[in-house]
Amino acid sequence: MLNTLQNTPLWVYAIFLLLCYYGVKALSPTRESKTSLLVTAPILLGWSLYSLNLTLNPQLSVSCWLAAVILGSLAALLIFPRKGVELDDPQTGLIVPGTAKTLMLYLLFFAVNYYFGYQDDVHPEMAATLEMLLLKASASGFVCGLISGRALKFYRLLLTLQAKRPQIATG
């Protein structure tokens, strides 16, 4: 175990600390901008899809990944409540109440990627089996689905709250 930690590249620790920073920051109310809600999900989905190993059975891998993204998105709709979410002062973003769920989500994202990176480095023969490739596709897809589902839910909520705000009379 210690050998694994010692051989982990420094940039991995930097990403871990960054995710921890944003996760701990999410324990208190945070502002979610429209841009962050629109940009985060496609970037993570693209990265996740790009990281799939499509050598053995590409159709099955992508199918497992896509099913997991959908399941993760549906789970996010249940896990992240609308309660307490409100428009910020310029009414261009949301103020989201603090929660530990975001920290857990970030740590889950890191753990999944770290585990499969470890398997690729230490047990490349096992990591290349169809079962492991499908597990990676499913786990990665589910976590990305959670993050994307959260972003989509809050984006739709932002649009709904913006549509309900009082219109300022002009003229």
C-alpha positions in Angstrom: 0.0 0.0 0.0 2.8 2.4 0.9 4.6 1.6 -2.3 1.4 2.5 -4.2 1.2 5.8 -2.6 4.9 6.5 -3.1 4.7 5.7 -6.8 1.6 7.9 -7.4 2.5 10.9 -9.5 2.4 14.3 -7.8 -0.2 15.6 -10.2 -2.7 13.0 -8.9 -2.3 14.4 -5.4 -2.8 17.9 -6.7 -6.1 16.8 -8.3 -7.1 15.1 -5.1 -6.4 18.2 -3.1 -8.3 20.4 -5.6 -11.3 18.1 -5.4 -11.1 18.1 -1.6 -10.9 21.9 -1.6 -14.1 22.2 -3.7 -15.8 19.5 -1.8 -15.1 21.1 1.6 -16.1 24.5 0.1 -19.5 22.9 -0.9 -20.2 22.2 2.8 -21.3 25.8 3.0 -23.6 27.6 0.6 -22.0 28.0 -2.8 -22.8 29.9 -6.0 -23.3 27.8 -9.1 -23.0 29.9 -12.3 -24.9 29.2 -15.5 -21.5 28.6 -17.2 -20.3 26.1 -14.7 -23.5 24.2 -14.9 -23.3 24.1 -18.7 -19.6 23.3 -19.0 -18.9 20.8 -16.2 -21.0 17.9 -17.5 -19.9 17.9 -21.1 -16.2 18.0 -20.1 -16.6 15.1 -17.6 -18.7 13.1 -20.0 -16.2 13.6 -22.8 -13.2 12.8 -20.5 -15.0 9.7 -19.3 -15.9 8.5 -22.8 -12.4 9.2 -24.0 -10.9 7.1 -21.2 -12.9 4.0 -22.2 -10.8 1.2 -23.5 -12.7 0.2 -26.7 -10.3 -2.6 -27.8 -12.3 -5.7 -26.9 -16.0 -5.0 -27.5 -16.6 -1.3 -28.2 -20.4 -1.6 -28.6 -20.8 -3.4 -25.3 -18.4 -1.0 -23.5 -20.2 2.1 -24.8 -23.6 0.6 -24.0 -22.6 -0.2 -20.4 -21.2 3.3 -20.1 -24.3 5.0 -21.5 -26.7 2.9 -19.3 -24.6 3.8 -16.3 -24.7 7.5 -17.2 -28.5 7.4 -17.5 -28.8 5.5 -14.1 -26.4 8.0 -12.5 -28.3 10.9 -13.9 -31.6 9.5 -12.6 -30.0 8.9 -9.2 -28.8 12.5 -9.1 -32.3 13.7 -9.6 -33.3 11.9 -6.4 -30.2 12.7 -4.4 -29.8 16.4 -4.9 -32.9 18.3 -3.6 -34.2 21.6 -4.9 -35.0 22.7 -1.4 -33.2 25.8 -0.4 -31.8 26.5 -3.8 -32.4 30.2 -4.9 -31.2 32.7 -7.4 -28.1 34.8 -6.6 -28.3 38.6 -6.4 -27.6 39.3 -10.1 -30.1 36.5 -10.8 -27.6 34.8 -13.2 -26.7 31.8 -11.0 -27.9 29.7 -8.1 -27.0 29.7 -4.4 -26.9 26.1 -3.4 -27.1 25.1 0.3 -24.1 23.5 1.7 -24.1 19.7 1.7 -21.6 16.8 2.2 -23.0 15.1 -0.9 -20.8 17.1 -3.2 -17.7 16.2 -1.3 -18.7 12.6 -1.4 -19.4 12.8 -5.1 -15.9 14.4 -5.8 -14.2 11.7 -3.6 -16.1 9.0 -5.4 -15.1 10.4 -8.8 -11.4 10.5 -7.6 -11.6 7.0 -6.1 -13.0 5.4 -9.2 -10.4 7.0 -11.5 -7.6 6.2 -9.0 -8.6 2.6 -8.7 -8.7 1.9 -12.4 -5.5 3.8 -12.9 -3.9 1.6 -10.3 -5.2 -1.5 -11.9 -3.9 -0.4 -15.3 -0.4 0.1 -13.8 -0.2 -2.8 -11.4 -2.3 -5.5 -13.1 -2.4 -4.6 -16.8 -3.4 -8.2 -17.8 -6.4 -8.1 -15.4 -7.3 -4.5 -16.4 -7.5 -5.6 -20.0 -10.2 -8.3 -19.5 -13.7 -7.6 -20.8 -15.1 -7.8 -17.3 -12.8 -5.2 -15.9 -13.3 -2.9 -18.9 -17.1 -3.2 -18.5 -16.8 -2.5 -14.7 -14.7 0.6 -15.5 -17.1 1.8 -18.1 -20.0 1.3 -15.7 -18.4 2.9 -12.7 -17.1 5.8 -14.7 -20.4 6.3 -16.4 -22.4 6.2 -13.2 -20.2 8.8 -11.5 -20.3 11.1 -14.5 -24.0 10.6 -14.7 -24.3 11.7 -11.1 -22.3 14.8 -11.7 -24.1 15.5 -15.0 -27.5 14.8 -13.6 -26.8 17.3 -10.8 -25.7 19.9 -13.2 -28.7 19.4 -15.5 -31.2 19.5 -12.5 -29.7 22.7 -11.2 -29.5 24.3 -14.7 -33.2 23.5 -15.3 -34.0 24.9 -11.9 -32.0 28.1 -12.7 -34.1 28.6 -15.9 -37.3 28.0 -14.0 -36.4 30.5 -11.2 -35.2 33.1 -13.8 -38.6 32.7 -15.6 -40.5 33.3 -12.4 -38.5 36.4 -11.3 -40.4 39.7 -11.4 -39.9 41.5 -14.6 -38.7 45.1 -14.4 -40.9 47.5 -16.3 -39.1 49.5 -19.0 -40.2 52.8 -20.5 
